[in-house]
Amino acid sequence: MNKNTVFNEMLQRDGQVRGVYADFADWLKTVPHGRLEQKRLEAELLFRRVGITFNVYGEEAGAERLIPFDVMPRILAASEWQKLSAGAIQRVRALNAFLHDIYHQRDIIRAGIVPESILSNEMFRPEMMGVDVPGGIYAHIAGIDIVRTDEHDFFVLEDNLRTPSGVSYMLENRKMMMRLFPDLFKRYPVAPVEHYPQVLLNNLRAVAPVGVSAPTVVLLTPGAYNSAYFEHAFLAQQMGIELVEGQDLFVHDDAVFMRTTEGPKRVDVIYRRLDDEYLDPLVFNADSMLGVPGLVSVYRNGGVTLANAIGTGVADDKATYTYVPEMIRFYLGEEPILQNVPTYRLSRADDLAYVLEHLHELVVKEVQGSGGYGMLVGPAASQAQLAEFRARILAHPSNYIAQPTLALSACPTLVEQGIAPRHVDLRPFVLSGKTVSLVPGGLSRVALKEGSLVVNSSQGGGTKDTWILNQELPC
Amino acid sequence: MLSRTADHLYWMARNIERAENMARVLDVTQKMALLAHAGQQEAALWPPPVMISGNLAAFQNQAGELNAAQVFRYLALDENNPTSIVSSLNCARENARAVRVAMSSEMWENVNALWLELRARISVGISENELSEFCEWVKSSSHLFRGVTSGTMLRDDAHRFVQLGTFIERADNTARLLDVKYHLLLPSQESVGGALDYYEWSSLLRSVSSFEAYQKVFRDTIEPWRVAELLVLRADLPRSLHACFDELLAILEQLSSGSNKECLRLAGELHARLHYGSMEAIFQAGLHEFLADFIQHNNRLGLEIQHAFLSPPL
């Protein structure tokens, strides 16, 4: 990536400090040499002690790693956030409408906007056809991945509507920054994010089955060896709800119960962090030991609410992604506030031909991949990797999409050589219940390797605290 | 609360208590071995810790010779021995990790820090010479855990299951320790009152932090039957069987629900024996018989607790 084409969020091309970073730059001048590195080590020690770790699949069982934490905050202006949050809310409203439509009357297919072939998408769940979910909400928690390429250019990279994770890092990173640099918070009107669990809990209560006045909400985790287990435990604790595994729940008389030391207790809302496939061995993967036999039947009859709903995967699939701007126009009658990244659908012959020709310039992704697995970054790939991917694409073209390699914006980041720009993205979390809202913040992920565009934690990415300023700064 | 959560809390506490008791036994044995006169009988010193842990047969199958180095390795460090200190602490941490939500964050951080330090110590290696320091560390870590628990945890059912685990395990350990040591020390009764005898009995007392307590209570030379009385019947000694059952009975009464009648009955029966028992009667029937029966009943109580609260039948 050419350094001159990359948008640096702190430094303008003429070397001037951008407005929101001015105070930070002044503060940085007062920080003695070595102090930031010392703070970084302090943060690492604290994170390890608290056990804020994740498990990496494919490594030794139970191996725990820290996600690298960068002590330099990412700062966004109030006006920038306004656009981002309005755009993310708009998107989620349209996606919820789409999910309701696709599992009911399918107007959008009849209108010729989304092709009928979407019904054969692997993530489409026929079990959800005709099922009415409380409030018509399917994606109660949505992680919208946004990248920036210039002063005014933000793009949505993907929507995460299944079991998006990362919000615990947003909250823990903020706690850490306030502990490490209290003086910086005096200089900046940083909008608080700490009420996220409260908003989430209120939403989950609001979508309880009809007639339940004091719903029991639980968080369903695959267990302590899941990569996001820390987050499951953290959120359950913050919301004061039980963290349950499949073995703790059972179905009786068309209702879900949990086993407690005082006998069975009825469960009304399940914030599940378990994929569709594992939820119920009677309906999906019969070998799943993680799910609850009979759960889907209770769910379909309205005896329990699942958040997120079953079958949201059909809407966050990378092939469906390309239709989201159209969905916004179709369901909301609005123009999209946030743009999609131009995307080539390799199921289309002319797109396929173009992509194969320009493979070395493009990013190619698996339609259903996540976590940065199964992805090709053309400009960074070797000849052998390009050839291998070409073969994979040709074998199953419709499994892939391609996008131009975006010049992701860069933020100052503390690396071995000192402070240097590194590419970042942003995942704000949109919560839907009585209303659709988000707390002012999100998870900024940063590619720590110089020049790298892959920010995923499973691929060595780190995180930053993201500061949304409460008001415009006087300049 | 969730049965599984209660189960993890209970076993977390049991395993920490187990590690502490193992450290106590090893530490005292090591100190005995250092006494000048003990040289000729060092071989006799090391089997008892293995016997107390109930692992003699497994040890002989696997490790063979009962010497200081082998016993230390087996009882403290061997990750294949499920009751070694390292295994117990690993297990405590695994249980804690599974239910970190159910305890205070200070408790979780404490257990996690303990485990991280354990891994660090193992990675640099723990030699036989560091046995004493290692055991001290395990003991003080366990004290710290109990202190953090007492100082930060809400007194709800979660706390009660932590307490249940602690006291069931402690009662079992005190009874085993006394049983093995009494067996071993009594045959040398001809030397009662001699220096060797003094050291051996005082070391037993020290292993349960009761040496000073003995002096305070009896203000007299150390007599075997008084040691037994202290560890079995004295309600005011925190590691005695009686003290453990005062706690257990009170907790089980608070946890009362329809399903735990048998738990309450068993605990009440054992408690009555300790509360109303006399040392003369116990000695007449045989201390070993009394302790063996106690260990068995305590074990049954553990199984009942498992059945009533922790893994109820479907």
Interface residues (C-beta under 8 A of the other chain):
Chain A: R48 R49 V50 G51 G223 A224 A233 A236 Q237 E242 L243 V244 E245 Q247 D248 F250 M258 R259 T260 T261 E262 G263
Chain B: M1 L2 S3 R4 T5 A6 E94 R97 A98 V99 R100 V101 S105 W108 E109 N112 A113 L116 D157 F161 L255 S257 G258 S259 F309 L310 P312 L314
